[in-house]
């Protein structure tokens, strides 16, 4: 196994997700679902690392990918200047993906995963709502919010199938990669909604958001490096993770 095999596995996984939610009209007006390859990698990580993996687990991983696609479609509404028709179809696409997720899990009677994902979606949405609240939150609380948004559904998938040993890498790496992405956007002059709120929190404490983000990124890199050196992961997976975060 090398980086090419890992990437091909992610691409095949993405294709499998697309096949489950393909709809001609939505494809025409909304395009293919938005999927985060870093999240897809962590859904596949137990499989890539040699854990027992059967059709039910594989199908469950696909449904988690579909849920991510659904939530991503709804997130797009506040980020674009689409026409009313496009907005309506974007909302419908998110609802359609949600329906497919429930349908797939219900067909196989996977009640434990339905329960975990339902709770995970609720927790994720509660954290997303913080961006629209007038309450003040600390930078650490915002880091927790970003982590929940990125990892909550995968963490629930791990809990159902006994893959909790991968949660440490999941939380550290996905938070790190998202902060790196946000830092790049800030340097390009673009602030996401959550970064604008975090900037307010930093200013309230007399701090620079960019400097605080860089400090957090450096600390997460050190933590991830420490975890990888003493981890159960195959060497090829360790190298792949390191290359993704540019050690």
C-alpha positions in Angstrom: 0.0 0.0 0.0 1.2 3.5 -0.9 -0.2 7.0 -1.3 -1.5 6.1 -4.7 -3.5 3.2 -3.4 -4.8 5.3 -0.5 -6.0 8.0 -2.9 -7.5 5.5 -5.3 -9.4 4.0 -2.3 -10.8 7.5 -1.4 -11.8 8.2 -5.0 -13.6 4.8 -5.2 -15.3 5.5 -1.9 -16.4 8.9 -3.2 -17.8 7.3 -6.4 -19.8 4.8 -4.3 -21.3 7.7 -2.3 -22.2 9.6 -5.5 -23.9 6.4 -6.9 -26.2 6.2 -3.9 -27.4 9.8 -4.2 -27.3 10.4 -8.0 -30.3 12.4 -9.2 -30.4 13.8 -12.7 -32.1 17.1 -11.9 -30.0 17.8 -8.8 -26.9 17.0 -10.7 -27.8 19.4 -13.5 -28.6 22.4 -11.2 -26.6 21.8 -8.0 -23.7 19.6 -9.2 -22.2 16.6 -7.5 -22.3 16.5 -3.6 -19.5 18.3 -1.8 -17.3 15.9 0.1 -14.3 16.5 2.3 -11.6 14.0 1.3 -9.9 14.3 4.7 -13.2 13.1 6.3 -13.5 10.3 3.7 -9.9 9.2 4.6 -10.8 8.8 8.3 -14.0 6.9 7.5 -11.8 4.5 5.5 -8.8 4.5 8.0 -9.8 1.3 9.9 -10.2 -0.5 6.6 -6.9 0.8 5.3 -5.2 -0.2 8.5 -6.4 -3.8 8.3 -9.4 -3.9 10.6 -12.2 -6.4 10.0 -14.4 -4.8 7.4 -17.5 -6.3 5.9 -20.3 -5.2 3.6 -22.4 -3.8 6.5 -19.5 -1.6 7.7 -18.7 -0.5 4.2 -22.3 0.5 3.6 -22.5 2.3 6.9 -19.4 4.3 6.0 -21.1 5.3 2.8 -24.1 6.5 4.7 -21.9 8.7 6.9 -20.5 10.2 3.7 -24.0 10.8 2.5 -24.9 12.6 5.8 -21.8 14.8 5.4 -23.0 15.6 1.8 -26.4 16.5 3.1 -25.1 18.9 5.8 -22.6 20.4 3.3 -25.5 21.2 0.9 -27.4 23.1 3.7 -24.2 24.9 4.7 -23.8 26.2 1.1 -27.0 28.3 1.4 -25.4 31.0 3.6 -22.2 31.0 1.6 -23.3 31.8 -2.0 -25.4 34.3 -3.9 -27.4 31.7 -5.8 -30.7 32.5 -7.4 -33.9 31.5 -5.6 -34.3 28.4 -7.8 -30.7 27.3 -7.0 -31.2 27.9 -3.3 -34.4 25.9 -3.3 -32.7 23.0 -5.2 -29.7 23.1 -2.9 -32.0 22.7 0.1 -33.8 19.9 -1.6 -30.6 18.2 -2.5 -29.6 18.2 1.2 -33.0 16.8 2.2 -32.8 14.2 -0.6 -29.4 13.0 0.6 -30.8 12.8 4.2 -33.7 10.7 2.9 -31.3 8.3 1.2 -29.2 7.9 4.3 -32.3 6.9 6.4 -33.5 4.7 3.7 -30.3 2.7 3.4 -29.9 2.2 7.1 -33.5 1.4 7.7 -33.4 -1.3 4.9 -30.7 -3.2 6.8 -32.2 -2.4 10.3 -29.1 -0.6 11.5 -30.8 1.1 14.4 -27.6 1.6 16.5 -26.0 3.7 13.7 -29.2 5.6 13.1 -29.4 6.5 16.8 -25.7 7.5 16.9 -25.8 9.6 13.8 -29.1 11.3 14.8 -27.5 12.3 18.1 -24.3 13.3 16.3 -26.2 15.5 13.8 -28.0 17.3 16.7 -24.7 17.9 18.5 -23.0 19.2 15.3 -25.9 21.6 14.6 -25.8 22.9 18.1 -22.2 23.9 17.7 -22.9 25.4 14.3 -25.6 27.6 15.8 -23.0 29.2 18.0 -21.9 31.3 15.0 -25.3 33.0 15.0 -25.5 33.6 18.8 -24.6 36.8 20.5 -22.8 34.9 23.3 -19.1 35.3 23.7 -17.0 32.2 23.5 -13.3 31.7 24.1 -10.9 30.5 21.4 -10.7 27.1 23.0 -14.4 26.8 22.8 -14.3 27.8 19.1 -11.6 25.1 18.6 -14.0 22.6 20.1 -16.8 23.7 17.9 -14.6 23.3 14.7 -13.5 19.9 15.9 -17.1 18.7 16.5 -18.2 20.0 13.1 -15.4 18.1 11.4 -15.3 14.9 13.4 -18.6 14.2 15.2 -20.3 11.9 12.7 -17.1 9.9 12.1 -16.6 9.5 15.8 -20.1 8.1 16.1 -19.3 5.6 13.3 -16.2 4.6 15.2 -18.2 4.0 18.4 -20.7 1.7 16.7 -18.1 -0.5 15.2 -15.4 -0.5 17.9 -12.9 1.7 16.1 -12.4 4.2 18.9 -8.6 3.7 18.9 -8.5 5.9 15.8 -10.3 8.9 17.4 -7.2 10.5 18.7 -5.8 10.9 15.1 -9.2 11.9 13.8 -9.7 14.8 16.2 -6.1 16.1 16.1 -5.6 15.8 12.3 -9.0 17.1 11.1 -8.8 20.1 13.5 -5.3 20.8 12.3 -6.1 20.6 8.7 -9.2 22.8 9.0 -7.2 25.5 10.9 -4.5 25.4 8.2 -7.3 25.9 5.6 -8.8 28.8 7.5 -5.4 30.4 8.0 -4.8 30.3 4.3 -8.1 31.9 3.7 -7.4 34.6 6.2 -4.0 35.3 4.6 -5.9 35.7 1.3 -8.3 38.2 2.9 -11.3 35.9 3.3 -12.8 35.2 6.7 -15.4 32.5 7.2 -18.3 33.1 9.6 -16.6 31.2 12.4 -13.3 33.0 11.9 -15.0 36.4 12.1 -16.4 35.3 15.5 -13.0 34.0 16.6 -11.4 37.2 15.5 -13.8 39.1 17.9 -12.9 36.7 20.7 -9.2 37.2 20.1 -9.5 41.0 20.0 -11.5 41.0 23.2 -8.5 39.4 24.9 -6.0 41.7 23.1 -4.7 39.0 20.9 -4.0 38.5 17.2 -6.2 35.8 15.7 -3.5 34.9 13.1 -0.9 34.4 15.9 -3.2 32.4 18.0 -4.1 30.2 15.1 -0.4 29.6 14.3 0.3 28.7 17.9 -2.6 26.2 17.9 -1.5 24.8 14.5 2.1 24.3 15.8 0.8 22.6 19.0 -1.5 20.3 17.0 1.4 19.3 14.7 3.5 18.4 17.7 0.7 16.4 19.2 0.0 14.6 16.0 3.6 13.8 15.5 3.8 12.4 19.0 0.7 10.3 18.4 2.0 8.9 15.1 5.3 7.9 16.5 3.7 5.7 19.1 0.7 4.6 17.0 -0.9 1.4 15.7 -1.0 2.7 12.2 0.8 1.2 9.3 3.9 3.2 8.2 2.3 4.1 4.9 -0.7 5.6 6.6 1.6 7.6 9.0 3.5 9.0 6.0 0.2 9.8 4.2 -1.1 11.8 7.2 2.2 13.6 7.6 2.3 14.6 3.9 -1.3 16.0 4.2 -0.4 18.4 7.0 3.0 19.3 5.5 5.4 18.3 8.3 
